[in-house]
Amino acid sequence: MLPYPAATTREEKMNIIHQMKDRLLQLHGNDILAIGLYGSIAQGIDGPYSDIELRVVTKDGVSLPGHEFIYDPFKIEIGMVQKGEIFKAASSVDDSWAITAGAYVHLQELYDPTNLLEEIRELPLQVSDEAIRETMREFMIWEPYETMGKIRNNVQAGNLCYLPLGAKDLTWQTAKLIGLANRTFYNTRAKTLEESLSLESRPSGYDELAQLVMRGQLLQIDHLYELCERLWTGLNTWYEKMNIEYKSKELPF
């Protein structure tokens, strides 16, 4: 077995974080409006091998290069974004909102003389119900409907090797829809399925399939296909209850 890199302490991480903050301000101080820490470290749920993720907000019109690198043993991501761009991004909704919005909501101040990060943290919470519903309508067409079609096609063709992958895709896509429907963002990708099971609004058939995926028990193909079909029925019933119509009754052109 290959050896793991040496584990690091939170104190070691915070030391390098503040070194980078000071270095960035030294190099670009006049152009930087705020520096925030996000991800698992910002939430205090990081492990010894967690990434270090920084968001640097610059003045509008100032474009600085971002960085993604290994500073042994740390994996570090420094995203540079102009003020107008981050306000727009934090206010927008897409199918990954439940996973990505936390990167704005959990921003922890490292440098924020004008309380800019406080404004940014509020933006994902202000998205409209209409925007959420429209995103759910569009995403159902883009991903789950297509995934279920692939599952059925491959089962009919006897290509059962695809089914575990299709089941995982359908489960992940449904977890994103559950986050949207509950206006809730997940704390980390690693616990998305686990956290989704605690949310109030979920389609029938989701829980058992999600639990199988989390346990990696995907080899009983007949049972797995049955659960996919059960979830698909539950998804459509769930959408009907929310009055989200994603099927067109006539051509859109």
C-alpha positions in Angstrom: 0.0 0.0 0.0 1.3 3.5 -0.9 2.0 5.6 2.2 -0.2 8.6 2.8 1.4 12.0 3.1 1.9 13.2 6.7 -1.3 14.4 8.3 -1.4 18.1 9.1 -2.9 20.0 12.0 -5.4 22.8 11.8 -2.8 25.1 13.3 -0.4 24.3 10.5 -3.1 25.0 7.9 -4.1 28.3 9.5 -0.4 29.4 9.6 0.0 28.9 5.8 -3.4 30.5 5.2 -2.4 33.7 7.0 1.0 33.7 5.2 -0.8 33.6 1.9 -3.2 36.3 2.9 -0.3 38.6 3.9 1.6 37.8 0.7 -1.5 38.5 -1.5 -2.1 41.8 0.2 1.6 42.7 -0.1 1.5 42.0 -3.8 -1.9 43.3 -4.7 -3.2 45.2 -1.7 -4.7 48.2 -3.6 -6.7 45.9 -5.9 -8.0 43.5 -3.3 -11.3 44.3 -1.6 -11.6 41.1 0.5 -10.1 37.7 1.1 -12.3 34.8 2.4 -11.7 31.2 3.4 -14.3 28.7 2.3 -14.8 25.0 2.2 -14.5 22.5 5.0 -11.8 24.5 6.9 -14.1 27.6 7.0 -16.8 25.4 8.5 -14.5 23.8 11.0 -15.2 20.3 9.6 -11.9 19.7 7.8 -9.8 16.7 8.1 -6.0 16.5 8.0 -6.0 16.0 4.2 -8.5 18.7 3.4 -7.8 21.3 0.7 -7.2 25.0 1.5 -9.6 27.2 -0.5 -9.4 31.0 -0.6 -11.6 33.5 -2.5 -10.0 36.8 -3.3 -12.4 39.6 -4.3 -10.8 42.3 -6.4 -12.1 45.7 -7.7 -14.2 45.6 -10.8 -11.9 45.9 -13.8 -9.0 44.2 -12.0 -8.2 40.7 -13.3 -5.7 38.7 -11.3 -4.7 35.1 -12.1 -6.0 32.4 -9.8 -3.8 29.6 -8.5 -4.3 25.9 -7.9 -1.2 24.0 -6.7 0.4 21.7 -4.2 2.4 23.3 -1.5 3.5 20.1 0.1 1.5 18.6 1.8 -1.3 21.1 1.1 -3.6 21.2 -1.9 -4.4 24.9 -2.3 -6.9 26.8 -4.5 -6.9 30.6 -4.7 -9.8 31.9 -6.8 -9.6 35.5 -8.0 -12.9 37.2 -8.8 -14.0 40.7 -9.4 -16.7 42.2 -7.2 -19.4 42.3 -9.8 -18.7 38.8 -10.9 -18.9 37.3 -7.4 -22.1 39.2 -6.6 -23.7 37.8 -9.8 -22.5 34.3 -9.2 -23.6 34.2 -5.5 -27.1 35.4 -6.6 -27.6 32.9 -9.4 -29.2 29.4 -9.2 -28.3 26.3 -11.2 -28.6 22.6 -10.7 -25.6 22.5 -8.4 -26.8 25.3 -6.2 -27.3 23.0 -3.2 -23.7 22.0 -3.4 -21.9 25.2 -4.5 -23.9 27.9 -2.6 -22.2 27.0 0.6 -18.9 28.3 -0.8 -20.5 31.8 -0.5 -22.6 31.3 2.6 -19.7 29.9 4.6 -17.1 32.5 3.6 -14.9 33.3 6.6 -13.2 36.6 6.8 -9.5 36.8 6.5 -9.4 40.3 5.2 -12.6 42.3 4.9 -12.3 46.0 5.8 -15.7 47.0 4.3 -17.8 43.9 5.4 -18.1 42.9 1.7 -18.2 39.2 2.6 -21.2 39.7 4.8 -23.1 41.0 1.8 -22.0 38.0 -0.3 -23.0 35.5 2.3 -26.6 36.7 2.2 -27.0 36.5 -1.6 -27.7 32.8 -2.0 -30.3 33.0 0.7 -32.2 35.6 -1.3 -32.9 33.5 -4.5 -36.5 33.4 -5.4 -38.8 30.4 -5.3 -39.6 31.0 -9.0 -35.8 30.7 -9.8 -35.6 27.4 -7.8 -38.6 25.9 -9.5 -37.4 26.9 -13.0 -34.0 25.4 -12.3 -35.7 22.1 -11.1 -37.8 22.0 -14.2 -34.9 22.5 -16.6 -32.6 20.1 -14.7 -35.2 17.3 -14.8 -35.0 17.6 -18.6 -31.2 17.9 -18.8 -30.1 15.1 -16.6 -32.5 12.7 -14.7 -34.8 12.1 -17.7 -31.9 11.3 -19.9 -30.2 9.2 -17.2 -33.4 7.1 -16.7 -33.6 6.6 -20.5 -30.0 5.3 -20.5 -30.7 3.0 -17.7 -33.7 1.5 -19.5 -31.9 1.3 -22.8 -29.0 -0.6 -21.3 -31.2 -3.0 -19.3 -33.2 -3.7 -22.5 -30.0 -4.3 -24.5 -28.5 -6.6 -21.8 -25.6 -4.2 -20.9 -26.1 -4.6 -17.2 -22.5 -3.3 -16.4 -23.8 0.2 -16.9 -26.6 -0.1 -14.2 -24.4 0.6 -11.1 -23.1 3.8 -12.8 -26.5 4.8 -13.9 -28.0 4.3 -10.5 -25.2 6.4 -8.9 -25.8 9.2 -11.4 -29.6 9.1 -10.8 -29.1 9.2 -7.1 -26.6 12.1 -7.2 -28.9 14.1 -9.6 -31.9 13.5 -7.2 -29.8 14.7 -4.2 -29.2 18.0 -6.0 -33.0 18.3 -6.7 -33.7 17.6 -3.0 -31.4 20.4 -1.9 -33.1 22.8 -4.3 -36.6 21.8 -3.2 -35.7 22.3 0.4 -33.7 25.5 -0.3 -30.8 23.9 1.6 -27.2 23.6 0.7 -25.0 20.7 1.7 -22.0 21.2 3.8 -19.7 19.0 1.8 -19.8 16.7 -1.3 -18.6 13.9 0.8 -21.8 14.0 2.9 -24.3 15.1 0.3 -26.3 11.8 0.1 -26.2 11.4 3.9 -27.4 15.0 4.5 -30.1 14.7 1.8 -31.8 11.9 3.7 -32.5 14.2 6.6 -34.3 16.9 4.5 -38.1 17.1 4.7 -39.1 17.0 1.1 -37.8 13.9 -0.8 -39.3 11.8 -3.6 -40.6 8.3 -2.7 -38.1 5.6 -3.6 -35.0 7.8 -3.0 -34.0 6.7 0.5 -33.4 3.0 -0.2 -31.4 3.6 -3.4 -29.3 6.3 -1.8 -28.5 4.0 1.1 -27.4 1.3 -1.3 -25.2 3.8 -3.2 -23.6 5.0 0.0 -22.8 1.4 1.0 -21.6 0.5 -2.4 -24.1 -2.4 -2.6 -24.8 -2.2 -6.3 -24.3 -5.8 -7.5 -27.8 -7.2 -7.2 -28.8 -5.9 -10.7 -32.4 -6.8 -10.7 -33.1 -5.2 -7.4 -31.0 -2.1 -8.4 -33.1 -1.7 -11.6 -36.3 -2.0 -9.6 -35.1 0.7 -7.2 -34.3 3.0 -10.1 -37.8 2.6 -11.6 -39.3 3.1 -8.1 -37.3 6.3 -7.7 -38.3 7.5 -11.2 -42.0 7.0 -10.3 -41.4 8.9 -7.1 -39.6 11.7 -8.8 -42.5 12.3 -11.2 -45.1 12.1 -8.4 -43.0 14.6 -6.3 -42.9 17.0 -9.2 -46.7 16.8 -9.6 -47.2 17.6 -6.0 -45.0 20.7 -6.4 -46.8 21.6 -9.6 -43.6 21.6 -11.6 -44.5 20.6 -15.2 -41.4 19.6 -17.2 -43.1 17.9 -20.2 -44.2 20.0 -23.1 -47.7 19.5 -24.5 -46.8 21.1 -27.8 -43.7 22.0 -29.8 -41.9 25.0 -28.3 -41.2 26.5 -31.7 
